[in-house]
Amino acid sequence: MKKIALHWQILIGMLLGLVFGFAMLQFGGKAFTSDWIKPIGTIFVKLLKLIAIPLILASLIKGISDLQNISKFKRIGIRTIIIYILTTVIAISIGLVLVNVINPGDGVSEETITKLTQTYSENSSVQAKIQEASKQMDSGPLQFLEDMVPDNAFSALSNNKLMLQVIFFSIFLGISMLLIGEKRAKPLKKLFDSLNDVVLKMVDLIMLTAPVAVFALLANVVVSSDDPDILLALVKYAGVVVLGLLLMIVFYSILVATITKKNPFWFLKQISPAQLLAFSTSSSAATLPVTMERVEEHIGVDKEVSSFVLPVGATINMDGTSLYQAVAAVFIFQALGLELTFTDQITIVLTALLASIGSAAVPGAGMVMLVIVLESVGLPAELLPIGLALIFAVDRPLDMCRTVVNVTGDATVSMLVAKSVGKLGEPNIKNWDDNYEDVK
Ligand code: ASP
């Protein structure tokens, strides 16, 4: 019998999870779902996070030491950062054009605003986001550089939130390995090469459980979602964000077709398991191991490029998040009947760019940085909880969608950079059981 392709298996798992979740809502199975179904999804996400740091470490060190010269690394680094900034600015611009043309905030009635404010403005997670944002705003302009440099390699490696520190340490180590010369670096290189292969095998094994895990993740999202009436009131705003995100996927497809000369449908198909996981987990960091595996083995991007572009992208390149921040900021102003000048909109471009770089690659992080965007265009502090309350109900579904775009953007840029340095090769797919017969 022909095996069903992984992306179909995951999609079926997701659909069944949705159906199951709605059935549980109908029949009062909320507690059952969170006691017995949710843990399956949580374990899966933990497994992915478990291998993220070893994967970044091993793959970056392998990638850099394979490069054999530092100027090649510099070329890849500079191109990556420039393309990341360009795609993010385009994403924000698409968001701003759509929200200004469609005006989703104008149709929101006083009644809805009052209802949303009453339901969410005192909500603990809205308050927590505002507090976290104010902590970030109190820090100096170079704080992010300071934060990037670890003072203890082992503590950096022991905290998933410190991914940029791990990237910094790995690059530092990789470059120093190049500098001691091939012969002396060989034992260490062999160690990381092998660790890299092992961790990628772990990705294959974890992915065997993906269809069941996404079932659990989506069933849980459905049972913890808000009242459908409230969701409906925000449908126009959510529609603008989703339309913008779809346009970004079209934009990536055009880039892939014109610059790498690959078929964009093929690209989307190869990357689809990572996209589906991004949707189910709402976390680009948790999806990173799968994104890496797909981009390297199924698309053919050389490790020398993907090992740098993808981990950096997962932490700083968030096109979907920045598009959402632009739309949400303008929507909140429109709904509250406040004016935004042209200069304000330019300020949104700049702050949303910085905010998306600063957003953590975890669920709901985009909303924290949205607070900073709102403050930069002068939303009074007392209106912040109301502003967030307006969009809070649909934040989770939109987070799922924007994370898909964040991950697709990283994969696209890795292809563009690889093409530009002649490192876009042919796929080389490895299966979990390639050696199974020898060891079973
Ligand atoms: N969940 C997003 C990510 O992980 C970040 C956000 O937009 O909240 O990419």
Residues whose N, C-alpha, C, O or C-beta is under 5 A from the ligand:
A	BS01	LIG	S282 S283 S284 A285 T321 A360 A361 V362 P363 G364 A365 G366 M367 D399 R402 T403 N406
